[in-house]
Structures are given as C-alpha cells and as structure tokens.
C-alpha cells in the first residue's frame, strides 16, 4: 500500500496528478458528489463519491477543518464549484484537478498554519 504525501493545497498542480495525497483545509461547501476544501486563498475540489468516513461528522459544519486522503486526478470537463455561502470568498481553484477522496475526516483540533509549516520543514529536509 502506498502512503499519502502530505501536501499543502497551494502546492497542488499538474505535476502531482496520479499521486496519493493527504491535504488539510476548511470545508467551505459541498454538493452531491463534490466538496470544496480551502486553505487561505487556494482551494481544491474533492470528489466524495467513493470516500469513507462519517459524512455526518464533517458534512454538517461549514468552515470546519477536514483532512482528505485521495488520488489527484485530471478531468476533461471542469467540475462546477459547489455553491459557496455568501460570507465565504471563492478561492482560486483549478476545476480540472480533482482529489478523488478515499477518506475524509473532521480534524477540528488541527492548526492549518502548523500543518503547512510542517510540510515546509519536511520539504526543506528532503532538499538537504
């Protein structure tokens, strides 16, 4: 079994397609099969059709922090962004890069700044 690479949402790009990623952010909105997870001014669309995890746990609290594990895929037809509440700004999102979720979990106690700082430290360590 391959492990998921901890990844900042801001770092998601074409070069990561096909890789298993672990991302964290705030769930801002969700539709029937897709949710929008953001960190700062960047977001990623998450396909939740095949995921495990208790959707009653993470699906009821908008702006709650979630961790998602899944494979990044490129889709031919851009996905629509689920309706965003009026109080939330729409982040920059590549609607053709979609995280195909295997697992979504609510992580209310996760500090996103520490998460991103840890990933930065890990990347700096790999470069050395």
BAFI-500911 format. One record per residue (C-alpha): residue number from 0; residue in three letters; x, z, y. Coordinates in Angstrom, 1 decimal. Layout:
BEGIN
{NUM, ALA, {X, Z, Y}}
...
END
This chain:
BEGIN
{0, UNK, {0.0, 0.0, 0.0}}
{1, UNK, {1.4, -0.9, 3.4}}
{2, UNK, {1.4, 1.6, 6.2}}
{3, UNK, {-0.2, 1.1, 9.6}}
{4, UNK, {2.1, 0.7, 12.5}}
{5, UNK, {1.3, 3.0, 15.4}}
{6, UNK, {0.6, 0.6, 18.3}}
{7, UNK, {-0.4, 1.0, 22.0}}
{8, UNK, {-3.4, -1.1, 22.9}}
{9, UNK, {-1.4, -2.5, 25.8}}
{10, UNK, {1.1, -3.9, 23.3}}
{11, UNK, {-1.4, -5.8, 21.2}}
{12, UNK, {-0.6, -9.5, 21.3}}
{13, UNK, {-0.4, -12.7, 19.2}}
{14, UNK, {2.8, -11.6, 17.5}}
{15, UNK, {1.0, -8.7, 15.7}}
{16, UNK, {-1.6, -11.0, 14.0}}
{17, UNK, {-1.9, -10.2, 10.3}}
{18, UNK, {-0.2, -6.7, 10.7}}
{19, UNK, {-1.9, -3.4, 9.8}}
{20, UNK, {-2.0, -1.4, 13.0}}
{21, UNK, {-3.0, 2.2, 14.0}}
{22, UNK, {-4.4, 2.4, 17.5}}
{23, UNK, {-6.0, 5.1, 19.6}}
{24, UNK, {-8.2, 4.9, 22.7}}
{25, UNK, {-11.6, 5.6, 24.1}}
{26, UNK, {-14.6, 4.0, 22.6}}
{27, UNK, {-16.4, 2.6, 25.6}}
{28, UNK, {-19.2, 0.5, 24.0}}
{29, UNK, {-20.3, -0.9, 20.7}}
{30, UNK, {-22.7, -3.4, 19.4}}
{31, UNK, {-24.0, -4.3, 16.0}}
{32, UNK, {-20.6, -5.1, 14.4}}
{33, UNK, {-18.1, -4.7, 17.2}}
{34, UNK, {-16.9, -1.9, 19.4}}
{35, UNK, {-14.6, -1.9, 22.5}}
{36, UNK, {-11.7, 0.6, 22.5}}
{37, UNK, {-9.7, 1.0, 25.7}}
{38, UNK, {-6.7, 2.8, 26.9}}
{39, UNK, {-6.2, 2.5, 30.7}}
{40, UNK, {-7.0, -1.0, 31.9}}
{41, UNK, {-6.4, -2.6, 28.4}}
{42, UNK, {-8.9, -2.9, 25.6}}
{43, UNK, {-9.2, -4.3, 22.1}}
{44, UNK, {-12.3, -5.4, 20.2}}
{45, UNK, {-12.8, -3.7, 16.9}}
{46, UNK, {-14.8, -5.3, 14.1}}
{47, UNK, {-16.5, -2.4, 12.4}}
{48, UNK, {-18.4, -4.2, 9.7}}
{49, UNK, {-16.1, -3.2, 6.8}}
{50, UNK, {-14.8, 0.2, 8.1}}
{51, UNK, {-15.1, 3.5, 6.5}}
{52, UNK, {-15.5, 6.7, 8.4}}
{53, UNK, {-18.5, 8.6, 9.7}}
{54, UNK, {-20.1, 6.4, 12.4}}
{55, UNK, {-22.4, 9.3, 13.3}}
{56, UNK, {-19.2, 11.2, 14.3}}
{57, UNK, {-17.6, 8.6, 16.5}}
{58, UNK, {-20.6, 6.4, 17.4}}
{59, UNK, {-22.6, 8.8, 19.4}}
{60, UNK, {-20.1, 9.7, 22.1}}
{61, UNK, {-19.1, 7.0, 24.5}}
{62, UNK, {-15.6, 7.5, 26.0}}
{63, UNK, {-14.7, 9.7, 23.1}}
{64, UNK, {-11.2, 9.2, 21.7}}
{65, UNK, {-11.0, 7.4, 18.4}}
{66, UNK, {-8.2, 6.3, 16.1}}
{67, UNK, {-8.6, 2.9, 14.3}}
{68, UNK, {-6.6, 1.6, 11.4}}
{69, UNK, {-7.0, -2.1, 10.6}}
{70, UNK, {-5.6, -5.6, 10.5}}
{71, UNK, {-5.2, -7.6, 13.7}}
{72, UNK, {-6.8, -11.0, 13.3}}
{73, UNK, {-7.2, -14.1, 15.5}}
{74, UNK, {-10.7, -15.5, 15.6}}
{75, UNK, {-11.5, -19.1, 16.5}}
{76, UNK, {-14.6, -18.2, 18.6}}
{77, UNK, {-14.1, -15.5, 21.2}}
{78, UNK, {-16.3, -12.4, 20.4}}
{79, UNK, {-18.6, -11.1, 23.1}}
{80, UNK, {-17.7, -7.8, 24.7}}
{81, UNK, {-20.4, -5.2, 23.8}}
{82, UNK, {-22.5, -4.0, 26.8}}
{83, UNK, {-20.4, -1.7, 28.9}}
{84, UNK, {-22.1, 1.2, 30.7}}
{85, UNK, {-22.3, 0.9, 34.5}}
{86, UNK, {-19.8, 3.7, 35.0}}
{87, UNK, {-17.0, 2.0, 33.0}}
{88, UNK, {-14.8, -0.8, 34.2}}
{89, UNK, {-14.4, -3.7, 31.9}}
{90, UNK, {-10.7, -3.8, 30.8}}
{91, UNK, {-8.5, -6.7, 30.1}}
{92, UNK, {-9.4, -7.9, 26.6}}
{93, UNK, {-8.3, -10.9, 24.5}}
{94, UNK, {-11.6, -11.7, 22.9}}
{95, UNK, {-9.9, -13.8, 20.2}}
{96, UNK, {-7.7, -10.9, 19.0}}
{97, UNK, {-9.8, -8.6, 16.9}}
{98, UNK, {-8.8, -5.5, 15.0}}
{99, UNK, {-10.6, -5.7, 11.6}}
{100, UNK, {-11.2, -1.9, 11.1}}
{101, UNK, {-10.6, -0.3, 7.7}}
{102, UNK, {-11.1, 3.3, 9.1}}
{103, UNK, {-12.4, 4.7, 12.4}}
{104, UNK, {-12.1, 8.4, 13.1}}
{105, UNK, {-13.1, 10.6, 16.1}}
{106, UNK, {-10.0, 12.4, 17.4}}
{107, UNK, {-11.2, 14.4, 20.3}}
{108, UNK, {-8.0, 16.5, 20.5}}
{109, UNK, {-5.7, 13.5, 20.7}}
{110, UNK, {-3.9, 13.2, 24.0}}
{111, UNK, {-3.6, 9.5, 24.7}}
{112, UNK, {-0.6, 10.0, 27.1}}
{113, UNK, {1.3, 11.8, 24.3}}
{114, UNK, {0.3, 9.2, 21.7}}
{115, UNK, {1.6, 6.4, 24.0}}
{116, UNK, {4.8, 8.4, 24.8}}
{117, UNK, {5.4, 9.0, 21.1}}
{118, UNK, {5.1, 5.3, 20.4}}
{119, UNK, {7.5, 4.5, 23.2}}
{120, UNK, {10.0, 7.0, 21.7}}
{121, UNK, {9.6, 5.5, 18.3}}
{122, UNK, {10.3, 2.0, 19.6}}
{123, UNK, {13.3, 3.2, 21.6}}
{124, UNK, {14.7, 4.9, 18.4}}
{125, UNK, {14.2, 1.6, 16.4}}
{126, UNK, {16.2, -0.3, 19.0}}
{127, UNK, {19.3, 2.0, 18.7}}
END
